[in-house]
Each structure stands twice: as C-alpha cells, then as structure tokens.
C-alpha cells in the first residue's frame, strides 16, 4: 500500500483498497464485493462496488507501480516474458467481452470472457505484469453494447496476438529486464509478433503447429517434415526444468532456419516426449548464437504462466470478479495481480533465508498465503455483524427478485 497509496487522493479510498487487497487474499468461499465488504467489517457492499466502478483512480498507474515492484524484487536480465490467455466462464451476455468462444479453462466452446496476460518469469519467482481484455467482433461491431459496458471509444477489435504485442511493447519500452519471450502457438504463428521481438533484439521460443511452414536451406518445409528427417544423433536429452515429479526430461533437436526479413539467428526447435514419441515444435530466435540448453530453458519457462493462472485464481481471486463493465474489470484484475505479486515476493524472500533444512520443502506461494491470512487478516466476525449481513443479503435478494418479476410481467408475450 505504501507503493500505490499516492494513486488515491482520498484517505477513505486508500483504506478501502487495503481492505480490498486483504479480502482478495483471505481465502473466502466466494470472493466478490459482498464477501470482501463483509470480511472488512463494512455494513454493505456499496463502498467496495464504488471502488471498482466510480471512485477516482487510475488502474493503469497502479499497473505501472506493480511492474516497478516486480522488477525491483524479482528483476533478472535473463528473465522470460511469458504470454498466454485464460478464460472465465460467464452467464448471460452483458458482461464486457463475453460470448460463446473457445477457452482452455473449460477445454471447449463456452460462454466466457477471455483475456491475454503477461507473466514475468525469473529465477526468484514468476508473477503477472499486465493484462488485456479480448473484445470479440460481436462486441466491437456493436457501439451501443460497448457503450453500455463502459468500453472507451478508441478501443476496437484486436486479435490476441495483437494484444500480446501491446503488452510486450509496453513492458519493453518501460525497461523491464528480460532477454526472452515464450508463448504458445496462437502467438508463435503471428509473424508481426516475431518481427517486433527480432527487431528489438529480444530472443524468443514460440510454439508453432506441426504444419507451420519454415524456410530452410532446402526451401520451405512444414515443421513435421523437417523433424522426421532428423537422424538419431541430432537429439539430445535435456531437462526443461523441475516439475512436481522431478526434472522434466525430453529429447530436443535444433534445425537452422532462414529469415531474411529479421536480424539474428533463427531455428526450429523440436521437442520429443521420451515415452510417447509425441513431437512439439517452436520457432526460436536469438540476437546471436546460443546453446541448445538455453533455448530449452526458455521453452520450459512457458509453463510458469499456467502455474500463475492457477495460483492467481486460487489465492487472489483473479477470476472471481462478478463485474459487467470495462473499468471495473481492469481495476479488479490489477489489484488481484498486485496481491499475487506480493505473495510471490514474500515466498522468494523466504527462499533466500539460510534457514532451510533437508526435511522441509521450500515454502510455496500457497503456504505463504495461508500463513499470512491466518496471522494477519482477521475478519469482523461478531455475532451482530454476521446476523446483519444475513439480513442485508436476504433483503437485497428479495428486492432483486421483485424487480425481476416486474420486468418479466411487462415483457411482451
């Protein structure tokens, strides 16, 4: 709060932000403005709702403070910027950006809201730096719908790779120390993203589809065609980093490729599962020659974004917002990312302490959150407060039901 307090002109707003952050980390059974307000000791959720919807503060400025905090505490010149999207399942069609679309959260097409996130992955830890809400064409082609959700006029349609470019350019222009970018094939297949990074001298390891065309010394070939030509001696067994069950060993191979439009060295990186033989493919680039192990390390760091999504949703309620409007979504997510960064830094600092013993696993972000909330966050749990909120909820639900019935009765048959 000391870092971001200058972004809030009124003392009451600063105090409410602090309570909101504690509520995000409190492990509530459901996290929304109602439950956070009850946890904070408020008599109703109006203050928390106003914080997200109408209070005067700039979420982009807080995002910049978050970025500076992460760089200061986790910064590493050899860090990896990881891009990926995640979806939040939604009901109805009024929540900004919602439509029936594919989301990896469900593994199928569902009514959902999708956003692209940028994660900073360094040796000391990994956490969020930035995010961008994806607006489908069904939204950007309907100005009235966008206006009702508070979408600013200049916002138009942008693909997920275009959103990723904006996030990366913003981070790199701000001087975020990082030498690499990693992402899945949605982004690896985008030449504009690859070109932007190559021109900036930033290395990348970006996943691509097996039928992606690569230009080599023997002409254009699909990635899978190049992989099946590889002799046995081309493969090396290298770990992509530690996993929950130990080191993640795969067989890897590297093929030189050509890209006359962009400077630096370019390769096709191929990963082979040692048990199933399944292949995965990456377009790799570096300003100069690097060993295969360096590219494998970057490819392995891409999985940190999945862990960040899991811990962000579980520990700081990144996905539990019940918000319809553009501004509220951006405010909720930046505060959830800030809480996640705070927990990540605490865990990283604990790992630096010379107190570890062989019979204890290093402390995790999950355990840091549990200890923090158990010792430092105490909800207002008097009997009178609990009963007051029970009455408030039931009264609000009664009014909402009556309003629904009146609206339904006036609808034409």
Secondary structure, DSSP 8 states (H G I E B T S, - for coil): -TTTGGG-SSHHHHHHHHHHHHHHTS--SS-SHHHHHHHHT-SSSHHHHHHHHTSS--HHHHHHHHHHHHHHHH--TT-EEEEEEEEEE--SS-STT-EEEEETTTTEEEEEEEEEEEEEEETTEEEEEEEEE---HHHHT-HHHHHHTT--TT-----HHHHHHHHHHHHHHTT---SEEEE-HHHHT-HHHHHHHHHTT-EEEEEE-TT-EEEETTEEEEHHHHHHT--GGG-EEEEEEEETTEEEEEEEEEEE---TTS-SEEEEEEEE-TTT--EEEEEEEESS---HHHHHHHHHHTTHHHHHHHHHHHHH-TT-----SHHHHHHHHHHHHHHHHHHHHHHHHHHTSTT--TTS----HHHHHHHHHHHH------HHHHHHHHHHHHHHHHHHHHHHHHHHHTS--
